Structure formats: structure tokens, C-alpha cells
């Protein structure tokens, strides 16, 4: 089982970022967190890693449902999406929530994660 859905998009990183955010929003996800890995590693270590950004996406209805099924599920939230500079464009990777939740022995949560995955898959496919 793969832990993420990945593809490379052509275009400027800002365009790819906008596509990803719109595709997520169209499926009811907002961005709760944004981590500029590139900037942080440059500032803290002087390291140059190129574009690397983590978006913490959250669909409030799905988050509420997950919390009702597993009160400590917050340690596994939000659904992370990365944008990474690669040769030929920007690689995007969306987490597979079913893979993320596989460590938790709760069949209801697995079904819930499958519904989240379907929405993320739809957003992932809309980034073309």
C-alpha cells in the first residue's frame, strides 16, 4: 500500500500551489497549516533543499467525525500535502489517509478514512 498519491505538474510553483489549493477547497478542505521547509532549513542550517512546502489540509466535517471515532486522532491530523521542486516541474504528494490510519485498530475509522481518501483522490485528480 502506498502512503501517498504523487505526480509532477508543469508550470510555475505559484501556479501549481494555486491549483492544489483550489482542488482541495473544491472538496471542502481548507489549509490549517503551512510549513515552509525550504525557508526553515535555510534559516536554521544554511541548507539549500529547493522548494519544499507542506500544506496541512483539513475538511472540518471529516475531522469532527474522526475525533468522534478516536478522540486522540489529532496526533495524525491534518491531511498533509507536499509541494516539492523537482526536475521538470513541481511534484505534489497527497497523503493516503487509509495508510495513515492503518496503525489504529478501529474498523469504523478505516471506513471514515476511505471516505476522506475518496475526497482527496478527487482533489488530486483535479490538479491536472
PAMARDREN-23726 format. One line per 4 residues: number of its first residue (from 0); their letters; for each residue z, x, y of C-alpha. Coordinates in nm, 2 decimals. Each point is the difference from the previous one (the first is absolute). Last residue first. Layout:
NUM> a> Z X Y; ...;
//
This chain:
127> xxxx> -1.39 -0.43 1.82; 0.36 -0.07 0.11; -0.01 -0.35 -0.15; 0.04 0.13 -0.35;
123> xxxx> 0.34 0.16 0.08; 0.11 -0.33 0.17; -0.09 -0.20 -0.31; 0.17 0.26 -0.22;
119> xxxx> 0.31 -0.02 0.22; 0.01 -0.38 -0.04; -0.05 0.02 -0.38; 0.27 0.28 -0.02;
115> xxxx> 0.25 -0.23 0.18; -0.07 -0.27 -0.26; 0.04 0.25 -0.28; 0.33 0.12 0.15;
111> xxxx> 0.14 -0.35 -0.02; -0.09 -0.02 -0.37; 0.17 0.34 -0.05; 0.30 -0.13 0.19;
107> xxxx> 0.03 -0.30 -0.23; -0.02 0.23 -0.30; 0.30 0.21 0.12; 0.06 0.34 -0.15;
103> xxxx> -0.06 0.21 0.30; -0.18 0.33 -0.05; -0.34 -0.18 0.00; 0.06 -0.10 0.37;
99> xxxx> -0.21 0.27 0.15; -0.28 -0.04 -0.26; -0.02 -0.37 0.07; 0.02 0.08 0.38;
95> xxxx> -0.33 0.20 -0.02; 0.02 0.21 0.32; -0.30 0.00 0.22; -0.19 0.33 0.05;
91> xxxx> -0.25 0.07 0.28; -0.20 0.32 0.01; -0.16 0.07 0.34; -0.34 0.15 0.02;
87> xxxx> -0.24 0.25 -0.17; 0.25 0.28 -0.07; 0.34 -0.16 0.00; 0.24 -0.12 0.27;
83> xxxx> 0.27 -0.22 -0.14; 0.09 -0.36 0.08; 0.29 -0.13 -0.21; 0.11 -0.35 -0.09;
79> xxxx> 0.36 -0.06 -0.10; 0.13 -0.34 -0.11; 0.34 -0.03 0.16; 0.22 0.01 -0.20;
75> xxxx> 0.14 0.18 -0.31; 0.36 0.05 0.12; -0.02 -0.35 0.14; 0.01 -0.13 -0.36;
71> xxxx> 0.38 0.00 0.02; 0.03 -0.38 0.00; -0.24 -0.04 -0.30; -0.16 -0.35 -0.04;
67> xxxx> 0.10 -0.14 0.34; -0.10 0.34 0.16; -0.34 -0.02 -0.16; -0.06 -0.35 0.13;
63> xxxx> 0.10 0.10 0.36; -0.23 0.30 -0.02; -0.29 -0.22 -0.12; 0.05 -0.24 0.29;
59> xxxx> 0.04 0.28 0.25; -0.32 0.18 -0.10; 0.08 0.36 0.07; -0.21 0.32 0.05;
55> xxxx> 0.16 0.34 0.05; -0.28 0.21 0.13; 0.00 0.37 -0.10; -0.22 0.24 0.20;
51> xxxx> -0.15 0.32 -0.10; -0.28 0.16 0.21; 0.00 0.38 -0.04; 0.26 0.20 -0.18;
47> xxxx> 0.07 0.26 0.27; 0.35 0.14 -0.04; 0.21 0.12 0.29; 0.30 -0.11 -0.20;
43> xxxx> 0.18 -0.27 0.20; -0.26 -0.09 0.27; -0.31 0.05 -0.22; 0.17 -0.17 -0.30;
39> xxxx> 0.10 -0.30 0.22; -0.34 -0.03 0.16; -0.20 0.00 -0.33; 0.26 -0.23 -0.16;
35> xxxx> -0.04 -0.26 0.27; 0.22 -0.27 -0.15; -0.06 -0.36 0.09; 0.24 -0.28 -0.08;
31> xxxx> 0.01 -0.37 -0.01; -0.38 -0.06 0.00; -0.08 -0.36 -0.05; -0.14 -0.16 -0.31;
27> xxxx> -0.13 -0.36 -0.02; -0.33 0.06 -0.19; -0.21 0.01 0.32; 0.26 0.24 0.15;
23> xxxx> -0.06 0.24 -0.29; -0.38 0.00 0.06; 0.05 0.03 0.37; 0.24 0.30 -0.04;
19> xxxx> -0.24 0.17 -0.24; -0.30 -0.05 0.22; 0.18 0.13 0.31; 0.11 0.31 -0.19;
15> xxxx> -0.35 0.06 -0.12; -0.13 -0.03 0.36; 0.27 0.24 0.13; -0.09 0.25 -0.28;
11> xxxx> -0.36 0.01 0.11; -0.25 -0.13 -0.25; -0.05 0.02 -0.37; 0.25 -0.15 -0.24;
7> xxxx> 0.14 0.18 -0.31; 0.15 -0.21 -0.28; 0.34 -0.05 -0.17; 0.20 -0.27 -0.17;
3> xxxx> 0.34 0.12 -0.10; 0.25 0.06 -0.28; -0.26 0.02 -0.27; 0.10 -0.14 -0.34;
//
